[in-house]
Amino acid sequence: MSSTTEAITGGRLMVELLEEAGVEIVFGYPGGAILPFYDELYHSKKIKHILVRHEQGAIHMAEGYARSTGKLGVCIATSGPGATNLITGLTDAKLDSIPILAITGQVATDAIGTDAFQEADIFGITIPITKYNALIKKADDLSRHFEEAIKIAMGGRPGPVLLDFPKDVQLEKTTVRKASALKIAPHHYERPKVKGDPQEFADALNQAKRPLLYVGGGAINSFASAEIKALAEKANAPVTTTLMGLGAFPGTHPLSVGMLGMHGTAYANKAVLECDYILNLGARFDDRVAKYQDFAPNAVRAHVDIDAAEFNKRVNVDHILHGDLKDAIREILPFVKGGDRTSWIENIQNLKKNHPLDFDNSGDSIKPQDFLQKVYAKTKGEAIVSTDVGQHQMWAAQYYLFDKPNTWLTSGGLGTMGYGLPAAIGAKFGNPDKTVICVTGDGSFQMCIQELATIAQSQLGVKILLFNNNFLGMVRQWQELFYEERFSESQWTYNPNFVKLADAYGIPAMRIEHKSEIEKGVEFFLKDNGSALIEVMIPAEEKVFPMIPAGKSQQDLIEFKDLGKLKK
Amino acid sequence: MKHTLSILVNNHPGVMSHVSGLFTRRGYNIDSIAVGVTDNVDVSSMTIVLNGDDFIVGQVKNQLLKLPDVLRVQDMAYASSVQRELVLISFSISETNRSEALTICNGFDVKILEMTEDSLLIEFSGNSRQVSNIISVLKPFGIREISRTGQIAIAYRNQNAV
């Protein structure tokens, strides 16, 4: 501990700690119990505060910012309802391993536990959904908790942390401050030394005739893209990524077989069945990917992860390397040999040819897959894309090819509707020079639609691609296929006029309904760096394929061409 | 199968919630939990008994070790550790069965804390099986109240001796 000579308030100290750590932007919403902190923030020249319309928007913006920049995302809320509005975002960040610092106001320490106005036990509530949390009882403890929180959020497997900050502690004076070199720079924190035998690990890969690399979100968090590319090319091994891993390996690379899992490509899922060696790089055998212990039934399984608790959690593996992915691959690489894998690669090419991503593009209606391909072409794949959750999310994952990490922002683990718009806003603040597109649906969009005001207020250039089928599309798809077309509560019998709504916020908007309007629509939507909304009317019966029905495994994959069979 | 985990944690407020909450949300059932501070005031020792196969216990250990306040997790094998539980039992006696009750108490190495005309309050410690045993032996007398501490455990230093 070192001490400053001058005593300052807890609120002031919090602002200084954030500044020193390098925090440049915070997303928040003021209220009674956090006012002393906001009063100090008022004087900060280094930290920009973005005023949101709902705290859920604040934390998803922090997530979008964190995912697209690799830095820490920071959000602020007041006590009680302000704090509880962060719950969804904290859970989302926990499941997707996103480094988030949430600072919440709390009623004064002498009022805690008395059911005071706007009091909620946010410390207790967030225990299961944060990586670390603390109630700061004295201003003297603030610096210690802050350091702990930042290290934990950014270090190892990243995650959300929450500091609950009582109003009187914000006003209390302290001289206690840890001399620390906290930085929110990416990959700055603890990287546990790689444990395991990289040579033995590489030997198994070398012996494989049909190896497959299976890349997850850990690759993004570890900034391991270059290493993965080097490994894939050296081993001549095809690469599939999870939904979270999109962009960690170039989607346009000849060795890419795209996404695997429930709505992954047929060729990726078939490759999983055929491979004789599967190397999991920073994924967690999530249940949308690996249903059973017999995942990759013909393969020797190997797993690299920074979180030891992930080993053998859902699927048993034969080889383990515990540590940071980037470091681990660097240790494996020298032992990896080329090997002739021509027939395996040919096999993969045939799978790609015989089981392509497919949809019916005849007729006059606009197909979302087609539209997304045109957006991809127009942006040359350079955009940052956020999504909400549902059919549009899966179409975007399938038809927009991601070549770079940190350009694909989606709620993978929790499947949070309402995530897309605020995440795009956060990403745009972090990447003002890039095109940021929020792909959303009429259901998801309405869950955080109030953040249109945040776009308007900041004159932010966020592009909104709204697929409207007047349905909860994915729910409808399941009801059609598995509930005998009983569309229980999945149809919107009322939707607002989204174009007029955008207009009300001063955001240029346009609706298109016919195939002939696609070109005009794409042009309008992407013409400059400003914000825009394009509402694309799509057929309600359009479905996402391929699909592995819930509870089934790779063997049970249904392709677009199987649809006829399924309906019988 | 029963497992006994000995867990060292930082002695902070909220740590107990973090640990027990982990069991709740992952669906693992705690049979007993006993907590006390160690010789170091900053460190507490928790003994948790849970029912589960090796896979579940392995998962629990892995998840516990991820909590920043958890310092060490030890799975106590029965043969290489001492496991004890304390129980306080108040039960009814009458003139006719008083001497029988006292004989049992002597046989079990029980400490008698209070004796009234119609009741006995006793203290007993032993492993969980012995504690359950004495409870079932005293049941016919009419048990008024029971309080068990939950099991605590410590590993023998010399693992070869057992």
Chai-1 contact restraints between the chains, C-beta under 6 A:
chainA,res_idxA,chainB,res_idxB,connection_type,confidence,min_distance_angstrom,max_distance_angstrom,comment,restraint_id
A,I127,B,S17,contact,1.0,0.0,6.0,A-B,restraint_1
A,I127,B,H18,contact,1.0,0.0,6.0,A-B,restraint_2
A,I127,B,G21,contact,1.0,0.0,6.0,A-B,restraint_3
A,P128,B,G21,contact,1.0,0.0,6.0,A-B,restraint_4
A,P128,B,R25,contact,1.0,0.0,6.0,A-B,restraint_5
A,Y132,B,P68,contact,1.0,0.0,6.0,A-B,restraint_6
A,I152,B,P68,contact,1.0,0.0,6.0,A-B,restraint_7
A,A309,B,N62,contact,1.0,0.0,6.0,A-B,restraint_8
A,A309,B,Q63,contact,1.0,0.0,6.0,A-B,restraint_9
A,A309,B,K66,contact,1.0,0.0,6.0,A-B,restraint_10
